[in-house]
Amino acid sequence: MARVNDDLENAGPPGLLAGDLRSRPCRLIFARRDFQAASEIGQKIKDEALRYIAERIPGNKGDIIVFNSLGHARSDLLDVALPGGLAPGHILYQQDQPLEWQSAGGERILVSGHRVPGFGYTCLSAGPAREVPGKPETSLRVSRQVMENRFFRMEFDEGGLIASLYHKSIDREYVKAGSRANCFQAFEDLPPDHDAWNIDPFYRGKYWTITELNTLAILEEGPLRGTMMMERPFGRSIITQHIRIYRDMDRIDFVTKIAWWENNTMLKVLFPVDLATDQAACEIQFGYLYRPTHTNTPWEKAKFEVCAQRWVDVSEKDWGIALINNGKYGHDITRGVIGLTCLRSPSYPDSDADRGQHEFAYALFPHQGTVGDAPVTERAAEFNEPLIPAVKGNGAGSWPPERSWITLDNPAIVLAAVKLSEYGEGVIVRVYESRGKRVAGSIAFWKPPVRAWSCTLLEMQQEEIPVRDRSLTLHFHPFEIKTLMVFFDR
């Protein structure tokens, strides 16, 4: 652990602290360099930790260990590069169950049919399968006009915009009649002061709707994932997007690459939805809050651009839709339209700000029930933290082929952090209630704790918590954060 801390210390920003860096563009150059160095150190630490765990799991060289960093079990599609010499039919779950697969290009495949426990791992072994599944059955349908699975039917107009998004199980249409969703618009962005910081409300006065289409092609037709690719020109820029729909996942992904070379222009993507509500839920750390979707007062008019972390959600009493992002936090939700701010290009203080190549993604999660009933936070976490594969090297370990270090039995309770205590002994486990309800639930550990305490966010002990076998039972108020200090025998 001391070596890990030393590595993290070395990831500090020396360039940002240098006294002779007088211009902001110069600082940005050093910031990019330092952040890249920090990212590489973090990746190295992560790879070493995965390798340490993989060596302690029994199996053969080339087996795939799949890690789940979230607190709930999941069965997401796994994107993995096959170890040399393995055929897809030789990937087995629990030693003898051949998994369904789809080529993802090159040596990469998509694997389905496994379940990974919360905050744990499972092992996909390599060996002779009793039956190779070949091409599995699929409910996917992908064409230039329609993308469909067992959850949704999505229809496109001749320009590649979404004309209809129909949820089959609840019999509801999401796209407002006569409107088009996933529509990019570019706005003139010339605030009077502080270009890089301010967005002024009059930006809506001049805009361009981006409908021109250079390319529309079907890249994947299943059986596990379907992908449509579109390329749109705008000015000197190119927007390339992969729209992905899945056989077994109730989420629609929009993987976006943009070569952005505009000046004083803001890019948004818009989703007009047929939902009657006067408020939208916006995720914040450890919960969410509601913001108005109307402009009846001066205070509401001032909220023409609002922030959210991983998602915003608009819901009626029994149905709704969430827009999930992986790093784009600016939103405007008014007049029945959900907008996500993708890019800007201010001229001051850095005349090259945002110009260049960008990669980001966002997703739609149509759901039944309100935001407090649906697994919106879980879907956003899955989108931002995919399953992690690691190929096993040498080493015959004694750990089980599948394990959960921490198991939560209530989906409203979210595992936010696991780390060593700042004061030496003890493991810090931070959890919170994510749906705005009073709930109770238990947290089970992989081995019995010796004792456990509730503590403050600063890790000051408060009350001892009774330990029953391997579990702690906790009661939560809406959005309550609980920090636990748990002690184990070495």
N, C-alpha and C positions, 0 to 999 in steps of 0.2 A: 504493500500500500504506500510505503514511503516513496518508492520509485515512481509510482503513478503520480503522486503529488508533486514530485520534482519535475516530471514531464509537463504537468499542467502549469507549473510556475514558469517553465521555459516558453510557454505559449503566450506570455504577456506581450503587450503592444509596444515594443521599444521605439518603433517608427513614430507612433503617435505622441510619444513623450519627448522626442528629440526637440531641443530648444530652437534649432535653426529652421524649422519648417514653418515659414511665415504664410504661405499661400494655402488656401483650402484644397485646390486641386492636388497639390503636392502631398498634403495629408491623406487625401483619398487614395493616392497611389500606394503609400505606405500602409494604409489601413487594409487595402485588399491583400497586400503581401502578408501582413501579420495574421489576418483572418484565415488565409490559405494555410499558413503554417500551423495555426491552432487546429484547423480542421484535420490536417494530416496527422497531428499528434493524437487527436481524439480517435481517429480511425485506427491508428496503430494500437492504441490501448484496447479498443473494442475487439480487434482481430485477435490480439493475444488472449483476451478473456474468453472469447469463443473457442479458441484452440485449446485452452486449459480445460474447459468443460468437456469438449468433444473427446479429449484423450481419456477421460474418466468414465465414458459410457462404453459398455461392451459392444462389440460389433467388428466389422471388417473394414479395412482401408477402402475408402471410396463411399462408405455409407454417408447419408445426408442427415445431419442433425438440424431440426427446424426449431428455432427459438421464437417465443412469443413474449414480447416485453410488456404487454398489457395485462391488466388484472383479470380479464374475463377470457374464457375459452373461445376459440374461433376456428373456423374452417375456411379461411380465405384461400383464394387461388395462390399457389406458390410459383414464383418465377425463379428458376434455378438453372445454372449451367451444369450440364451432366459431366460427371467425372469421366475421364478417358476410357473408352472401350465399353461403356454401358449403353444398352439399348433402352428406350423408354419403357418397354414392357417389363424390364427387370427392376423397376422401382416398386418396392413392396412396403406396405404399412402393417405394423405389428407382425412382422416376419413372413406373413403368407398372403396378404391381401394385395393383389396387383392394383395399382392406382390408375385412374383415367388421366390422360395427358393430351396435350396439343403442342405442336411445334410453335416456337416463338421466334424462329429464325436463327441460323447458325447452330451453335451447340446448346442453345437455351430452349427449355420446354416449360410449359405451364402444367402444373400438377394439381389434381383435385381428388377429394375423397378422404383426406386426412383430417384429424382433429387435434389441435395443439392446446393443451391446458393453459389456464391463465398463469402468467409469470412463470413460465416453465418451458419445457421442450418435449419433443417426441422424436423418435428415430425412424427414418425411412431407410430400409436396408436394401442392399444389392444382392441379388441372387436369382436362381432360376424360378420363374413364376409358374404356378400350376396352370394358369390360363392368362394369356395376354389379352387385355381388353380390346386392343385395336382402337377403332374409332367408336367412341361411346355414342349412345343416343343423345339427342339434344333437342331442346325446345327453341333454340336460337334460329332466327331468320334475319338475314342481313342482305339488303339490296340498296340501290341508290335512292329508293323512295321510302323504305321501311326498315327499322331495326326493332326486333321483337324478341321477348323471352316470356317465361311464364308469369312474370310480374307486370311488365309494361308492354305497350305498343307505342312506338314513336314514329311519326310520319314527317317527311321532309318535303319542302317545296322544291321547285326547279333550281333555286339558288342555294340549296343546302341548308336553309334555315328550318328550325323545328316548327311545323305547323300544328302538330298535335302530340300530346303526351298523355296517354290513357292508362290509368291504373286499373288492372283487371279485377283484383279481388274486392275493391271497394266501389267499382263502377263509377269512376270520376275522371273528368277531363281537366287537366291542369292549365293548358295554354288558353289564354283569353281569346274568345272568338274574334277572328279577323286579324290577330296579332301574330308575331313570329318571335320565337324564343332562341336563345343563344345568338343574339344579334349584336355584333360589335358596332359601337359608335365612337367616333373621334370628335373631341370638343376642343375648340380654341381655348387655350389655357394661359391667360395673361392677367394674373392678379396685379393690382397696383403696386404692392410691396411684397418683398420676401418671396420670390418665385418658388423656391424649393420647399417652403413651409406652408404656404397658404393656398387654399382653394376657395374662390369667391363664388357666391351663388349665381352671378350672372353668366357663368360659363355655359349654361344651357342655351344661351341666345344664339350661338353659332356652332353647328355640328354637321358631321357627315356620317350617313349610315353606310356601312361597308357591306355591300352585297355582291360585288364582282367576284367571280369564282374562276381561278386559273385551272384548278384540278379538283376532281372528285373521284375517288377510287376506293374500292373495297379491298382491304388488306388482309382481313381475317374473317372467315365465315363459320367459325366454331371448330369443334363442338363445345368448347368451354368458354370461349370469348370471341366476340365479333367486333371488328374495328373498321370504321370508315375514316378515310383521310381526306381533308380539304385543305386547299391552299388559296388564300385570298391576298390580292395586292392592295396596298393603300399608300399613295404617295411614293416615297422611296423605300417603303417597308414591305415585308412579307409576313403574313400570319399563316402558320401551318398548324393544323389541329388534327388530333386523332380522337374520335369519339368512340368510346368503348362500352359495350354492354355485355353482361355475363349470364351464363346459364344459371348459376346458383347464387348470385349476389344481387341484392335489391338496391343497387347503386349504379348510376350512370356517370362515367368518368370522361373528362375533357382534358386531354394532355396537350399542352400548347407550347409551341416554339415560335418566337417572334424575332425577326431581324428588324430592329426598331431604329429608324434614322430620321424621325420627325423633330421639329422644333416647336416648343411652346404648345404642345398638343397633349391632351389627356385621352387615354383609351379606356373605355368601359365595355363590359359585356352585360346585356340586359335580358331578363326573363320576365315577361308580362304573365302574371298568373291569375287564374279565375278564382280567387279566394277573397271573401268579404271579412275583413278584420281591420281594426284601427290601431293595431300594435304588432310589432315584430320582436321576437326573442333574439337577443344577441349574446353570444357566449363571451364571458369574461373568465378570468382565472377563478377556478373553483365554483362555477355556476353560470348563471346567465341573468340578464335583466331585460326588461321590456322598454322599447322606445316607440314613440308614435309614428304612424305611417301617414299622418295628415299634417296640415299646416294651418290649424285654426288660430293659433296664437303666435306672437313674435318669438317666443321661446321654441315653439315647434318648428317655425320657419327656419330658425338658426340651425336646426339639425338636418340640413340638406345633405350632409356627409357625416356618417357615424362610423365608429370603429367596432370591430368584433374580432375575436381570436380565430377560432377554427370554423365557426358556422354562424349563419343567421337562419331563422326559421319563421315562416308565416303559416299560421294554422287557424282553422275554424274549430268547432267543438269536436268534430269526429274525423278530421283529415287535415293534412298539411304537407308542406314541402320544405326541405332544408337545402340551402346552398352552402357547400363545404369548400374550404380553400386550404392550400398548403403554404401560405405565406403572403397572401394579399388581404390586407385587413380593412381597407376602406370600402364602405358600402353606402348606397343610397336606396331607401325603400319607401317610395311614395307613389301615389296614384296607381296602386296595384302592380307596380313594377319593381322587381328586385334587381339592383345594379351592383356589379362588382368592379371596383377600380383596378385596372390591370397595370397601366403604365402612365407615366408622365414624362415630360422632357423640358424641365425648366432651364433657363439660361444663366441664372445666378444662384449661388456663387460658383458653380461648376458648369461651364458652358457645354460640357459633354455628358452631363448627368443623364442616365438611363439609356443613352445611345449605345447600341450594340446588340449582342445576342442574349435572349432571355428564354428560360425554360421554367414553366410553372404548370400547375394543374388545379382544376376545381371539379366538383362533382355535385350531382343532384341526388337527393334522397327523398323521394315521395313516400309518404307514410300514412298509416291509419292512426287516428287519435291525435291528441294535442302533443306539443313538444314535451310536456311532462309525462306522457304515456309512452312515447316512441323512443327507441334507442338512438337518438340523434348524436349524443356525445360519444357513444360507442362507435358508431359508423365514422364519425370524424376522426377518432383516434386510430381506427383501422386504416383509414385513408392516409393519414400522416405517418403511421408507423407500421409499415408492412412486415409480414413474417420475414425472419432472418435465417437464410440457409447457411450452413457451414459444412464443408466436406471433411469427413473424419480421416485423419492420418493414422500413424501407428499408435499403438497403445491399447492394451486390454484393461479396461477399467471395471470397477465393481458397482457403479451407479446403475439404477434401473433404466430401462430403455425409454421410459416416459416418466416425467416428474413435474409437479407444480410446487414451487417453493412457497407460494402464498396463494390461497384460494379464497375468493369472496363468494358468498352464496346469495347476494342480493344485487341485481343488475343496476340498481340506482346508486350503489356505493362504488366509487372509482378509486383505484390505486394511483396515487399521484407521485409518490417518491419512495424509494428504498435506498438507504445509505448508512454508512457507519456514523455513529454519534460523533459530534465535534469534541466530546469530552472523554473519548477513550472507548470504554467498553459499551456494548449495547448496539443494537440495530434500530435505526429510526425508520418507521413505516408511517407514511402520511396518506390518509384517505379522506374523501369528502362525499357528501350527498349531492348528487348531480341533477336531480329532477324537481327540486323544490317541494319535497314532501317529508313528512315525519316517517322514518323507517327504522327498522331494526335488522341487524344481520350479524353474521359471524365471520371471523377471519381465521382460517386454518393455516398452520405452518407445516413445513415438511417434517419437523420434529418438535417434540414438546418444549415450549419455552420454560425456563426456570422461573421467571417472573416477568411482569410487564407493568408499565406505568403509562398513564396519560401525561402529556407534558405540553408546554407552550411551543409556539413556533421557534422560540429561541432555545428549545430543548431543556427547559427547566422542569424538573419533575413536579407533578401535582398530586395525583391519586394513583394508588396501586389498583390494577385491574385483575379480577380473579381469572386464573387459567384453568380451563377444563380440558383435560387430555392435551390436544394440540391446538385448541381454539380459544379465541376471545369473543365474547358477545358484546356488541356495541349498539347504542341507541342514538339516532341522529335527529336533530332539528333540520328544517329545510336549509340546504346549502351549508350545513355545518362542516367545518374542517376539524379533523381529529389527528393529532400527532402522537404516535405511540413510541415508547422506548422499550424494546423487547430484548431480554437477555437469554442466551442459550449456553449450555455446557459446551466447552470446546471439544 
